[in-house]
Amino acid sequence: MGNYPITPGWGGKVLDYAAAQSYIRYGETHGKADSKANSVTFTGSDAVINLVAVQPEFEDQTFELYGLTTLAIIVPLRAKVPFNLLNMD
């Protein structure tokens, strides 16, 4: 595996585990999680979403944010939403 994106021009890189953990912690400081509703709500005109796919100790084929999987992500209408995906497998 190389340190390059799947599609040229998309950006991205291979992260070591410590950098991946930092990325996950950053994603869990934005928005407000509601575990009962299985959702994360973002406010404001910018919402950075760091979503994790197939994190260790979670089921295969899941996406995770704030420890929630297969969740609803709620953002304001017309918000700018940078969406980052970390694939752990």
ABEGO torsion letter per residue (X at the ends): XBBBBABBGAEEBBBBAAAAAAAAAAAAABEBBBAAAGBBBBBEABBBBBBBBGBBGBBBGBBBBGGBBGBBBBBBBGBBBBBBBBBAX
